[in-house]
Amino acid sequence: MTVILIGWFGTALYLINHGYISVNKNWKKPIYYTGNAIAASCLVLSSYYSDSWQAIVINCFWAFTSVLLLCGVDLSTLKIDKRIFHLIIAVMLLFFFGEVIVKQQLNLALLGWISAFTYSGCYLLFSAEKMLPRNYLCWNAFASLIILPQLWLDQNWPVVGMQICWAMISIYGAARRQEEVHLVQ
């Protein structure tokens, strides 16, 4: 029971934090990354008890990245490219749809791993200032929706609830940022 409460606390904190950057154009990085580090740690614990491996990977990555940023590591110096991120997602989606066509069944675990990669990749690109907030929010909406079937099978209810709200917050935040230019420094 305590683990479930910790999971719901992490869910609430993540949603508050995600809402914070979605509606506030002048958000403060230490507030955002501290909230993410705490929320991610809570969800790693609760997801472990659900054997929800995609959620564990996503939240370990977010916790690690957030702690690095809070310790002053400058991720903007990383040589990472959005095109590689897009290419990997495209290849993973081709595998997914290839299985749908060939085997005539949905590989929900693969869809969950596509979400895990999408969440982790876009969080890294956003944190390294190589992805605009609007694009980050759009990718978050995509990732949150495609992981839902796997989380449902895992019965990881705190994360299911979070993903539904996360998608709505992401879509709302992206819509509010229509004026962002499409160029990144």
C-alpha positions in Angstrom: 0.0 0.0 0.0 2.8 2.4 0.8 4.5 1.8 -2.5 1.2 2.6 -4.3 0.9 5.9 -2.3 4.5 6.8 -3.3 3.6 6.1 -6.9 0.6 8.4 -6.7 2.7 11.1 -5.0 5.2 10.8 -7.9 2.4 11.0 -10.4 0.9 14.1 -8.8 4.3 15.8 -8.6 5.1 15.0 -12.2 1.8 16.4 -13.4 2.2 19.6 -11.4 5.7 20.0 -12.7 4.7 19.2 -16.3 1.8 21.7 -16.0 4.3 24.2 -14.7 6.4 24.2 -17.9 3.4 23.8 -20.1 1.7 27.0 -19.0 4.7 29.1 -17.8 7.0 30.3 -20.5 9.4 31.7 -17.9 9.8 28.5 -15.9 12.8 28.0 -13.6 15.1 25.1 -14.4 16.0 24.2 -10.8 12.3 23.9 -9.9 11.5 21.8 -12.9 14.5 19.4 -12.6 14.1 19.0 -8.9 10.5 18.1 -9.3 11.3 15.6 -12.1 14.1 14.0 -10.0 11.8 13.4 -7.1 8.8 12.3 -9.1 10.9 9.9 -11.3 12.4 8.3 -8.2 9.0 7.7 -6.7 7.7 6.1 -10.0 10.8 3.9 -10.3 9.9 2.4 -7.0 6.2 1.9 -7.7 6.8 0.7 -11.2 9.3 -1.9 -9.9 6.5 -3.5 -7.9 4.3 -3.7 -11.0 7.1 -5.2 -13.2 6.5 -2.2 -15.5 9.9 -2.2 -17.2 9.3 0.6 -19.7 8.2 2.9 -16.9 11.3 2.0 -14.9 13.6 2.8 -17.8 11.9 6.1 -18.6 11.9 7.2 -14.9 15.5 6.1 -14.2 16.6 8.1 -17.3 14.7 11.2 -16.2 15.9 10.9 -12.6 19.5 10.5 -13.8 19.3 13.4 -16.3 17.6 15.7 -13.8 20.3 15.0 -11.1 23.0 15.7 -13.7 21.4 19.0 -14.5 21.0 20.0 -10.9 24.7 19.2 -10.3 25.5 21.7 -13.0 26.4 19.4 -15.9 26.0 21.3 -19.2 24.1 18.9 -21.5 24.1 21.5 -24.3 27.7 20.5 -25.1 26.6 17.0 -26.0 26.9 16.2 -29.7 23.4 14.9 -30.2 21.3 15.4 -33.2 17.5 15.5 -33.5 17.7 13.8 -36.9 19.1 10.6 -35.3 16.3 10.7 -32.7 13.7 11.0 -35.5 15.4 8.2 -37.5 15.4 5.8 -34.5 11.7 6.4 -33.8 10.9 5.9 -37.5 12.8 2.6 -37.6 11.1 1.4 -34.4 7.7 2.3 -35.7 8.5 0.5 -39.0 9.3 -2.6 -36.9 6.0 -2.2 -35.0 3.8 -1.8 -38.1 5.8 -4.6 -39.9 4.8 -7.0 -37.1 1.2 -5.8 -37.3 1.2 -6.5 -41.0 3.2 -9.8 -41.0 2.0 -11.4 -37.7 -1.3 -9.6 -37.6 -0.9 -8.8 -33.9 0.0 -5.8 -31.9 3.3 -6.0 -30.1 2.4 -3.8 -27.1 5.7 -4.3 -25.4 7.5 -2.9 -28.5 5.1 0.1 -28.5 6.0 0.6 -24.8 9.7 0.6 -25.7 9.1 3.1 -28.5 7.5 5.3 -25.9 10.4 4.8 -23.5 12.9 5.8 -26.2 10.8 8.8 -27.2 10.4 10.1 -23.6 14.1 9.6 -22.9 15.3 11.0 -26.2 13.1 14.1 -26.2 13.9 14.8 -22.5 17.6 14.6 -23.3 17.3 16.9 -26.4 15.1 19.3 -24.5 17.4 19.4 -21.5 20.4 19.9 -23.8 18.5 22.9 -25.3 18.4 21.2 -28.7 14.6 20.9 -28.8 12.0 23.7 -28.5 9.5 23.4 -25.6 6.6 23.1 -28.1 8.2 20.1 -29.9 9.1 18.6 -26.6 5.5 18.8 -25.5 4.3 17.3 -28.8 6.7 14.3 -28.5 5.5 13.9 -24.8 1.9 13.7 -26.0 2.8 11.0 -28.5 4.9 9.0 -26.0 2.3 9.2 -23.3 -0.5 7.8 -25.6 1.4 4.9 -27.1 2.6 3.5 -23.7 -0.9 3.3 -22.3 -1.8 -0.2 -23.5 1.4 -1.7 -22.0 0.9 0.1 -18.7 -2.7 -1.1 -18.6 -1.5 -4.7 -19.0 1.1 -4.1 -16.3 -1.7 -2.7 -14.1 0.6 0.2 -13.3 -2.3 2.5 -12.3 -0.4 5.5 -11.0 1.5 5.7 -14.3 -1.7 5.0 -16.4 -3.4 7.9 -14.7 -0.4 10.1 -15.1 0.0 9.3 -18.8 -3.6 10.3 -19.6 -3.2 13.6 -17.8 0.3 14.1 -19.3 -1.0 13.8 -22.8 -3.7 16.4 -22.1 -1.3 18.8 -20.5 1.2 18.3 -23.3 -1.3 19.0 -26.0 -2.6 22.1 -24.1 1.0 23.4 -23.6 2.0 22.8 -27.2 -1.2 24.6 -28.4 -0.3 27.6 -26.2 3.2 27.8 -27.8 2.0 28.4 -31.4 4.2 31.5 -31.7 7.5 29.7 -31.1 9.8 29.8 -34.1 11.0 26.5 -35.5 14.7 27.2 -35.3 16.9 26.1 -32.4 20.2 27.8 -31.6 
